[in-house]
Amino acid sequence: MPKRINVSDYRKAARKRLPHIVYDFLEGGALDEQTLASNTADLAGSPLQQRIMRDVSGIDLSTSVLGHRLRTPVLIAPMGLLSLFHPQADVHLARAAQAAGTVFVHSAWSGTPLKDVVAAAPGSVWCQAALWADPRLVDQHLERAADAGVDVLVIAGDVSVSSKRERDLHNGFTMRARPSVRGVFNAVRKPRWVSNFLFGPKITFGDQSTEGRPMTIQEMGEFMEADNDRVTWDDVRSIRERWPGKLVVKGIMSPADAQLAIDAGVDGIYISNHGGRQFDAQPSTFSALPAIAETVGDQADILVDSGIRRGSDIVKMRALGATACLIGRPAVYGAVQSGQRGAAAILDILTEELATALAFTGATSLADVGPGTLALNGTLTTAARAGSPRLMGSRR
Ligand SMILES: Cc1cc2nc3c(=O)[nH]c(=O)nc-3n(C[C@H](O)[C@H](O)[C@H](O)COP(=O)(O)O)c2cc1C
């Protein structure tokens, strides 16, 4: 097996190691997966401008996000059901984030209780809350976060509607169903995953309990079907009044919603299309970013995820106004391989690639990155689209 040197290598390895229905659950997006594809395609289609003859001997990747000084602007996004991919995955990801000087966001649907994850990586864990139909559950979760000493709360903003993930439906993989015979047969051929699954800790939902014990996957499926589709910005305002720490809303994809979030008093705007897993046929986050950044200005920090697979992608997001970026699937590819070590390798790879990309653009810190860091900005891109022969010639 050749050495794994990039996110794509870890992705291929995860594909080999996981039963295909589990891999599809990780990898898949909604409907035709158009948004999933445009997340990476739009980043790839927007090159950076190389600059030469600059002293780039001292690169500083540190940045401040929501009151946290991070050594690298790559955080790990909230993901539920991570225990499906590796036992205690949340703890492994949180420890990897802590070692890299960054942050792991604990999902509202995590299998590991928030307090256990915070205890494993104190100071490096933020908490996600969902606006569940039963407001007492929201209050309990806010209390949990406060008791654990978490100071940043991320509200799940784009989950009031359930998405149709067709890979999962084809595979018979829903939280309420038992896996199909074909699925079980395929799983048996992945002995390491099966042994983790059989002999590792039972997969439950850490913080959500029923009858005094954590919910099982099936129970969680039913609980999620009763999800709250009536949430509004009033609910965000109400949480703002109750939560003394920093507040972020995740899933913002329009300048209008960014403005409403700011009016509701948030500290962070988290641009995300859920990695293409929720609403298909919407733009990539990269293309949504500039207009949102213009609206937000310096009123809030801007976080963005979806489709980041290279360090240069982080420079591109930064060029269009992001404060910092988050990764979802790539961190899981790493954890599937070797828990904390694998997740740490992914953070290292992206951080190293980021440093190199920065240096090629002539920048030595994230503060140096701006719209001019992108090649082919506004007017040139339009000219290129119009097929200017001069420009086409110069691009060869
Ligand atoms: C397996 C999986 C589970 C996820 N669970 C959640 C979740 O519980 N809450 C949430 O807000 N987003 C969830 N997401 C979306 C991520 O937070 C993030 O927005 C997305 O993965 C970023 O795209 P990327 O995977 O291309 O990096 C999940 C994503 C994956 C892959």
The ligand as an ORCA input file, in Angstrom:
! r2SCAN-3c Opt
* xyz 0 1
  C     -21.433     11.556      8.538
  C     -21.816     13.008      8.656
  C     -22.615     13.403      9.710
  C     -22.974     14.750      9.833
  N     -23.711     15.131     10.921
  C     -23.966     16.451     11.124
  C     -24.584     16.889     12.324
  O     -24.871     16.099     13.220
  N     -24.820     18.215     12.459
  C     -24.501     19.122     11.483
  O     -24.766     20.324     11.632
  N     -23.872     18.727     10.354
  C     -23.582     17.434     10.159
  N     -22.886     17.045      9.051
  C     -22.387     18.066      8.109
  C     -21.008     18.579      8.563
  O     -21.093     19.327      9.748
  C     -20.384     19.508      7.510
  O     -21.265     20.569      7.256
  C     -20.044     18.806      6.203
  O     -19.589     17.491      6.415
  C     -18.959     19.608      5.489
  O     -18.695     19.103      4.229
  P     -17.453     18.128      3.887
  O     -17.837     16.797      4.423
  O     -17.418     18.185      2.404
  O     -16.223     18.693      4.540
  C     -22.534     15.707      8.893
  C     -21.699     15.287      7.843
  C     -21.333     13.962      7.724
  C     -20.410     13.561      6.607
*
